[in-house]
C-alpha cells in the first residue's frame, strides 16, 4: 500500500476532549474519527487492526468448536419482555418503534435472540452441546460515553453462547471457553489477568473477567502474587477475621458533644480514637423503593455492587439531604440507635467493642457503643470494597491492587434464560428439561484501545506485531532522488512478493514529517533509505527504538526474516 493514495489523516494535536492515550493517539494517527458522542468511524488503518483482532478471535473460537452465526442487531421487544429485561435493562437499552408502532431494541447483547433461535430448532439431547458465536455491532446508550473506544454507545463485540444438557457439561463448556480466552489474549500480545467478577445485569451463577493492565483502566482488581488469586474489587471477599481489633470490656454508653464534627477523620481526631473505632451509618435508597441503613467501619469503603447483589435490586443510591430531612435524620450525625429503618452491618462491625456512632442529633455522637447491648443489625454482610494489603481470601498473603480495562467477560448462566423463554430439550429418558447456558463476550473495538493503552511512547503507538495494520513501513527520505526512489520501489515489490504487509511512504514531503507519521502510526518495522544508499547502506529500525545499518546486499535476507 502507498501512502500517496492511502487515507491516514494524521493530526499534530488531539482534540481537547481526548483524555486517555488511546483516544488521543488513535485520533491523531488516523485510525478513527468521531461522528457523535460515543460513536466512531473506523478509517482504513483502524479497520485493518480490527480485522486482525477478529481473525485471531475466530481462529481460536473455531478451534474450540464454536460455530459462527450473525444475529440481527434489531430485536423485537417481545423477546426482552419474556426474560423481564425490557424493564430491567434500564436507560442503556436503545428502544425504537417501527411504522406499525411495534417496540424494538438495538441489541446491547444477544442472550434473548440466540435462545429464541435455539428453542425453535434444538429439541433433543442428541443435538447438544452447541456453542454459537458472532462478531457484531452492539449498542448501549451510555450515560457518559468517554475515552474514545473504551466506553462508546456503538461498539464491536464478540459474543458466544453455549448450550448443554447438564450443569456438569456446562461447566466443561465454560472451562473450554476460559482456556480459549487465554489463548486469544496471549496471541494478541497483551499483558492481561483473569479475575473473579460480578455477574451484573447478565446474571448467572458465576463469572470471570479478563483485564488488560493499564494505568487508566476503569476496572479495579486485587490479586495475590503468592497463590495467583485475582478478583474485581466488586467481588473480592473481605477477610474480616484477619482484621479484627482486640476484644475489650464493655464500657457504659455515653453521648458526647462533638460540635461541627461529622466526618470520620474529624470525629476520630476530636475523640482521639482510631478510625477503626468509628462506625459510619449510610442511608441507601434501593431501586425498588426500599430504604435501608448500612453500617461500616470508618476505615472501610462500602461496595455498592455487593449491596445491590445482596438486596437483589438493579441499583442503589445514597439518600439526598432532602430525603434525610423527610425521614427526620440529621445529616452528618446518623446512627443506628433509635433509627426507624432496617439496619444491616458490614462484617467489619462484627465483634467491634466500644465504638463510636452518630447520635441522630446535631453535634452529638455516642461513644462506647456495643452490639447487641445497644442495638442489633438484621444481619452482618460482606459489604466492604477489597483493597491493597487486605489478606488474600485463599492464602492470607497481602493483596496487591491495580487498574485495568475489562476486555472479556464469561458467565455461567445456568437456566436463567432457557427457563424464562422455555428453551427445553428432551433427555434420553424422554423428560423435558431446560437447557443449561453460558455466555462469553470480548470487546473487539475496546481491545484496539487496550493495546494502545498498554503500548505507546511520547511519539505515538507501538503496535504488537500480531495486530499492527502493516508489518513493515518503507521510508524513502527523498523521493526526488531517483536512486533512493528506485531502490525503495524495488524493496517494496520484493516485500509484496514475499507476502509481507507493507506500507511505503512515497509522498513528496520532508523526511522529518515521514518519521513523525511513522512513529505516530506505530508499524513494528521500518526500512529507511536515505543518503547512505550511495555507500550501499540502508537502516533497519524497530518501532521500539532499536536501529541497525544493513548492507543493501543483505536486504533479501532481511525480508525473508520478516515474512
URSULFEN-V85938 format. One record per backbone hydrogen bond with DSSP energy under -0.5 kcal/mol. CO is the residue of the C=O (numbers start at 1). NH is the residue of the N-H. E is the energy in kcal/mol with one decimal. If there is no record, write none. Layout:
# URSULFEN-V85938
CO_NH_E / CO_NH_E
This chain:
# URSULFEN-V85938
1_504_-2.7 / 2_5_-1.2 / 2_6_-1.2 / 6_8_-0.6 / 8_10_-1.2 / 15_18_-1.6 / 17_19_-0.5 / 20_24_-2.1 / 21_25_-3.1 / 22_26_-2.4 / 23_27_-1.4 / 24_28_-2.8 / 25_29_-2.8 / 26_31_-2.5 / 26_32_-1.5 / 27_30_-1.3 / 28_11_-2.3 / 30_45_-0.5 / 31_43_-2.2 / 33_41_-3.6 / 36_39_-2.7 / 38_153_-2.1 / 38_154_-1.7 / 39_35_-2.6 / 39_36_-1.5 / 41_33_-1.8 / 41_43_-0.7 / 43_47_-2.9 / 44_48_-1.9 / 45_49_-1.7 / 46_50_-2.4 / 47_51_-2.6 / 48_52_-1.8 / 49_53_-2.3 / 50_54_-2.8 / 51_55_-2.5 / 52_56_-2.0 / 53_57_-2.2 / 54_58_-3.0 / 55_59_-2.3 / 56_60_-1.8 / 57_61_-2.5 / 58_62_-3.0 / 59_63_-1.9 / 60_64_-1.5 / 61_66_-2.2 / 62_65_-1.6 / 67_133_-2.5 / 73_75_-0.5 / 73_107_-2.8 / 75_105_-2.6 / 76_79_-1.1 / 76_80_-0.9 / 77_81_-2.4 / 78_82_-1.6 / 79_83_-1.0 / 80_84_-0.7 / 80_85_-1.2 / 80_86_-1.3 / 84_87_-0.7 / 84_88_-1.7 / 85_89_-2.4 / 89_92_-0.6 / 90_93_-1.4 / 92_94_-0.6 / 92_141_-3.1 / 93_95_-0.5 / 94_106_-1.9 / 96_104_-3.0 / 98_101_-2.2 / 102_98_-1.9 / 103_77_-2.4 / 104_96_-2.3 / 105_75_-3.0 / 105_107_-0.6 / 106_94_-0.5 / 107_139_-1.5 / 110_114_-2.5 / 111_115_-2.1 / 112_116_-2.2 / 113_117_-2.0 / 114_118_-2.3 / 115_119_-2.7 / 116_120_-1.3 / 117_121_-0.7 / 118_121_-0.9 / 118_122_-3.1 / 123_426_-2.4 / 124_127_-1.7 / 125_128_-1.3 / 130_163_-2.8 / 131_67_-3.1 / 132_161_-2.7 / 133_69_-3.1 / 134_136_-0.5 / 134_159_-1.9 / 136_157_-2.7 / 138_155_-2.2 / 140_142_-2.3 / 142_145_-0.6 / 146_151_-1.3 / 147_150_-1.8 / 151_146_-1.7 / 153_140_-2.2 / 155_138_-3.6 / 156_444_-0.9 / 156_445_-1.5 / 157_136_-2.6 / 157_159_-0.6 / 158_442_-2.3 / 159_134_-2.0 / 160_440_-2.5 / 161_132_-2.3 / 162_438_-1.5 / 163_129_-0.7 / 163_130_-1.8 / 164_436_-2.7 / 166_170_-2.2 / 167_171_-2.5 / 168_172_-1.5 / 169_173_-2.2 / 170_174_-2.4 / 171_175_-2.5 / 172_176_-2.1 / 173_177_-2.2 / 174_178_-2.5 / 175_179_-2.3 / 176_180_-2.3 / 177_181_-2.6 / 178_182_-1.7 / 179_183_-1.9 / 180_184_-2.4 / 181_185_-2.7 / 182_186_-2.0 / 183_187_-2.2 / 184_188_-1.3 / 185_190_-1.7 / 186_189_-1.4 / 190_192_-0.8 / 191_213_-1.7 / 193_211_-3.1 / 195_209_-2.7 / 196_232_-3.1 / 197_207_-0.6 / 199_202_-0.9 / 199_203_-1.1 / 200_203_-0.5 / 206_412_-2.6 / 207_197_-2.0 / 208_410_-2.7 / 209_195_-2.9 / 209_211_-0.5 / 210_407_-3.0 / 210_408_-1.4 / 211_193_-2.3 / 211_213_-0.5 / 212_214_-0.6 / 212_405_-2.5 / 214_217_-1.3 / 219_221_-0.5 / 219_404_-2.1 / 220_233_-2.7 / 221_402_-2.5 / 222_231_-2.5 / 223_225_-0.5 / 223_400_-3.2 / 224_228_-1.6 / 229_224_-3.1 / 230_196_-2.2 / 231_222_-2.6 / 232_235_-2.0 / 232_236_-2.1 / 233_386_-1.0 / 237_239_-0.6 / 238_240_-1.9 / 239_242_-1.3 / 240_243_-2.5 / 254_256_-0.5 / 254_367_-3.1 / 256_365_-2.1 / 258_261_-1.6 / 260_262_-0.5 / 263_267_-2.8 / 264_268_-2.6 / 265_269_-2.2 / 266_270_-2.8 / 267_271_-2.7 / 268_272_-0.8 / 268_273_-2.2 / 274_277_-2.3 / 275_278_-1.5 / 275_298_-0.6 / 277_356_-3.0 / 278_280_-0.5 / 278_298_-3.3 / 280_282_-0.6 / 280_296_-1.9 / 282_284_-0.6 / 282_294_-3.0 / 283_319_-2.8 / 284_286_-0.6 / 284_292_-2.2 / 285_317_-1.6 / 286_289_-2.4 / 290_286_-3.1 / 291_342_-0.6 / 292_284_-2.9 / 293_344_-2.7 / 294_282_-2.9 / 295_346_-3.1 / 296_280_-2.8 / 297_300_-2.1 / 301_385_-2.5 / 302_304_-0.7 / 303_307_-1.7 / 304_308_-2.8 / 305_309_-2.5 / 306_310_-2.4 / 307_311_-2.2 / 308_312_-0.7 / 308_313_-1.9 / 315_287_-2.2 / 317_285_-3.2 / 320_324_-2.4 / 321_325_-2.0 / 322_326_-2.1 / 323_327_-1.4 / 324_329_-2.9 / 325_328_-1.8 / 329_331_-0.8 / 330_333_-1.9 / 333_360_-2.8 / 334_358_-1.1 / 336_339_-1.6 / 339_341_-1.5 / 342_293_-2.8 / 342_344_-0.5 / 343_378_-3.5 / 344_295_-2.5 / 345_381_-2.7 / 346_349_-2.1 / 346_350_-0.5 / 347_350_-0.6 / 349_352_-1.9 / 352_371_-0.6 / 355_369_-2.8 / 356_279_-2.7 / 357_366_-2.6 / 361_364_-1.8 / 363_258_-3.3 / 364_359_-1.9 / 365_256_-3.2 / 366_357_-2.0 / 367_254_-2.0 / 369_355_-2.1 / 370_374_-2.8 / 370_375_-0.6 / 379_345_-2.3 / 379_381_-0.5 / 381_347_-1.3 / 381_383_-1.3 / 383_303_-3.5 / 384_386_-0.5 / 387_390_-1.9 / 390_399_-2.6 / 392_396_-1.6 / 397_392_-2.6 / 399_389_-2.9 / 400_223_-2.5 / 402_221_-2.6 / 403_214_-0.9 / 404_219_-2.7 / 404_406_-0.5 / 405_212_-2.7 / 407_443_-2.4 / 408_210_-2.9 / 409_441_-3.2 / 410_208_-1.9 / 411_413_-0.9 / 411_439_-2.1 / 412_205_-3.4 / 412_206_-0.7 / 413_416_-1.0 / 414_437_-2.9 / 415_419_-2.5 / 416_420_-0.9 / 417_421_-2.2 / 418_423_-3.0 / 419_422_-0.6 / 422_424_-1.2 / 423_435_-2.2 / 425_427_-0.6 / 425_433_-2.9 / 426_125_-2.1 / 427_430_-2.3 / 431_427_-3.0 / 433_425_-2.7 / 436_164_-2.7 / 437_413_-0.8 / 437_414_-1.9 / 438_162_-2.2 / 439_411_-3.2 / 440_160_-2.1 / 441_409_-2.3 / 442_158_-3.0 / 442_444_-1.2 / 443_447_-2.0 / 444_448_-1.1 / 445_449_-1.2 / 446_450_-2.8 / 447_451_-2.5 / 448_452_-1.2 / 449_453_-2.6 / 450_454_-1.6 / 451_455_-0.8 / 452_455_-0.7 / 455_462_-2.1 / 457_460_-0.8 / 460_457_-2.4 / 464_467_-1.5 / 464_468_-0.9 / 470_524_-0.6 / 471_525_-1.6 / 472_503_-2.3 / 473_475_-0.5 / 473_527_-2.4 / 474_476_-0.6 / 474_505_-2.7 / 475_477_-0.8 / 475_529_-2.6 / 478_481_-1.4 / 480_482_-0.8 / 481_485_-2.9 / 482_486_-3.0 / 483_487_-2.3 / 484_488_-2.4 / 485_489_-2.3 / 486_490_-2.2 / 487_491_-2.6 / 488_492_-2.6 / 489_493_-2.4 / 490_494_-2.1 / 491_495_-2.5 / 492_496_-2.2 / 493_497_-2.5 / 494_498_-1.6 / 495_500_-2.5 / 496_499_-1.6 / 500_502_-0.8 / 501_471_-1.6 / 501_472_-2.1 / 503_474_-2.5 / 504_3_-2.8 / 504_506_-1.5 / 507_509_-1.6 / 510_514_-1.8 / 511_515_-2.4 / 512_516_-2.3 / 513_517_-2.3 / 514_518_-2.5 / 515_519_-2.6 / 516_520_-2.3 / 517_521_-2.8 / 518_522_-2.0 / 518_523_-0.6 / 520_461_-1.7 / 522_463_-1.6 / 524_543_-3.0 / 525_473_-1.9 / 526_528_-0.5 / 526_541_-2.9 / 527_475_-3.1 / 527_529_-0.5 / 528_530_-0.6 / 528_539_-2.4 / 529_477_-2.5 / 530_533_-1.8 / 531_534_-1.3 / 532_535_-1.3 / 532_537_-2.2 / 533_536_-2.3 / 536_552_-2.7 / 538_550_-3.2 / 539_528_-3.1 / 539_541_-0.5 / 540_548_-2.0 / 541_526_-2.5 / 542_545_-2.3 / 546_542_-2.7 / 548_540_-3.1 / 550_538_-2.6 / 551_554_-2.3 / 552_555_-1.1 / 554_558_-2.1 / 555_559_-2.5 / 556_560_-2.1 / 557_561_-1.8 / 558_562_-1.4 / 559_563_-1.4
